[in-house]
Amino acid sequence: MNLILVGAPGAGKGTQGEILSEKLNIKTISTGAMLRAAIKNETEVGKTAKSYIDGGKLVPDEVMINLVKERLAEPDCENGFILDGFPRTTAQAQALTESGVKIDKVLSIEVDDDVIVERLSSRRECSKCGAPYNIVFNRPEVEGKCDKCGGDLIQRSDDNPETIKNRLDVYHTQTEPIKAYYEELGLLVKAYGQVEVKDTTKEVFKALELEV
Ligand code: AP5
């Protein structure tokens, strides 16, 4: 399956993407994670992306389109992929369609803005493998350590109140229109975010017609 995940920052794309990746045995490609790795490694893309990400703005379309096209051409995407965080503008969605990549479904995870702010403020991620955690809703077994690889849990630099507000504004103005684009193509399905991760997963599986 070639799947796109759409949703506000903090809607649970990374969390559900990881669960779906295990279920479907296909890779999740998170453009946010790719950009954070590029910043850490001080690549040209990373240098361009840093100020946009720290301000809660979108990285320019041409940078993102090239990055994703190259990534999708790698062998581990041959049997399917889950795109988390791309496309994020109508121009990116159109570029993906024009590149000939076939998309089977676009899943929108719907969550209210006030829930997002609370979730992102308490989010942590593994500094080694990137697995997502939350110190209120999705705690690790050992405080500060990743259940999967034992790496240290850290807070993202864009998870502060002012940047979260900018990211939400950007989502509503620039990213939400892609839902209408994919609805017209007959590809959009919706899952409503729940209080518990496992309950959201049930909604996600139902929307994608997968067995639990
Ligand atoms: P990116 O990394 O994609 O960030 P985002 O879209 O803002 O989404 P998040 O990763 O913050 O949230 P998520 O939906 O994955 O939620 P999560 O599962 O972690 O992008 C970062 C930046 O990179 C962008 O701002 C932009 O600058 C740039 N960028 C990336 N792609 C781009 C593109 N295509 N074009 C241009 N620029 C681009 O969950 C959040 C928290 O909630 C976690 O703590 C989790 O444990 C918890 N949680 C999840 N589900 C539940 C639940 N049901 N109940 C309770 N808690 C839950």
Residues whose N, C-alpha, C, O or C-beta is under 5 A from the ligand:
A	BS01	AP5	G7 A8 P9 G10 A11 G12 K13 G14 T15 Q16 T31 G32 A33 L35 Y52 I53 G56 K57 L58 V59 M64 D84 G85 F86 P87 R88 R119 S122 R123 R124 P132 Y133 N134 F137 N138 Q194 V195 E196 V197 T200
